[in-house]
Amino acid sequence: MLLNERSTPEGLLVSVCDEDVLGETFESGELSLTVDAEFYDGEEASADAVAASLAEAAVANLVGAESVETAIEHGFVEEANVLEFEGTVHAQYLRM
């Protein structure tokens, strides 16, 4: 998985994607999702590193089966809230 962290005035913004989806565009009806390298490319990370980052995140965007499953397994994302796009999955996490 690729992990990217950015500090913002609103808190830590985390983006995580599976390496194989970086640069890809996925569609679902009228919606499309582009896994833009500027936003998602980052350091290779283990599931534990991703979970630690999500624990500190104010907002997170996740794309790809492994990334989203990691967020589900660690209790950050509910499986019912995962969006399916042609060939991949996407989830967002917001701490309020």
C-alpha positions in Angstrom: 0.0 0.0 0.0 1.1 3.6 -0.6 0.6 6.0 2.3 0.6 9.8 2.0 0.1 12.1 4.9 -0.5 15.9 4.8 -0.9 18.4 7.6 -3.7 20.8 7.0 -5.3 23.5 9.2 -8.2 21.1 9.8 -5.9 18.2 10.8 -4.1 15.3 9.2 -5.2 14.3 5.7 -4.3 10.7 4.9 -4.5 9.1 1.4 -3.9 5.3 1.0 -4.1 3.2 -2.2 -3.0 -0.2 -3.4 0.0 0.2 -5.6 -1.7 -1.5 -8.6 -4.5 1.2 -8.8 -2.2 4.2 -8.8 -2.8 6.3 -11.9 -6.0 4.3 -12.9 -9.5 5.7 -13.4 -12.6 3.7 -12.4 -16.2 4.3 -13.2 -19.5 3.4 -11.7 -22.5 4.8 -13.7 -22.1 8.6 -13.9 -19.3 8.6 -11.3 -15.6 8.2 -11.9 -12.7 8.0 -9.6 -9.1 8.8 -10.7 -6.4 7.6 -8.4 -4.2 10.6 -9.1 -0.5 10.2 -8.2 -0.3 13.8 -6.9 -2.8 12.9 -4.2 -2.3 9.2 -3.6 1.4 8.4 -4.3 3.4 8.0 -1.1 5.6 5.7 0.9 5.1 2.0 0.9 3.4 1.0 4.1 2.4 -2.0 6.1 -1.2 -2.6 7.4 0.0 -1.6 10.8 1.5 1.7 9.6 -1.7 2.5 7.7 -3.8 1.8 10.8 -1.5 4.0 12.9 -1.8 6.8 10.4 -5.6 6.4 10.2 -5.7 6.6 14.0 -4.3 10.2 13.7 -6.2 11.2 10.6 -8.9 13.9 10.5 -9.8 12.8 7.0 -8.7 9.8 4.9 -9.3 8.6 1.4 -8.7 4.9 0.6 -8.7 3.1 -2.8 -8.1 -0.6 -3.5 -9.0 -3.8 -1.9 -6.1 -4.1 0.5 -6.2 -0.5 1.6 -10.0 -0.5 2.2 -9.9 -3.9 3.9 -7.2 -2.6 6.3 -9.4 0.3 7.3 -12.3 -2.1 7.8 -10.3 -4.6 9.9 -9.1 -1.8 12.2 -12.5 -0.3 12.7 -12.1 2.9 10.7 -14.6 2.1 7.9 -17.9 0.2 7.9 -18.1 -2.3 5.1 -21.6 -1.0 4.3 -20.1 2.4 3.5 -17.6 1.2 0.9 -18.3 2.3 -2.7 -17.6 -0.1 -5.5 -16.2 1.2 -8.8 -15.4 -0.9 -11.8 -12.7 -3.1 -10.6 -11.9 -1.5 -7.2 -13.3 -0.1 -4.0 -13.2 3.3 -2.4 -13.9 4.6 1.1 -13.6 7.8 3.0 -13.1 8.4 6.7 -13.9 11.6 8.6 -13.3 12.1 12.3 -15.7 14.6 13.8 
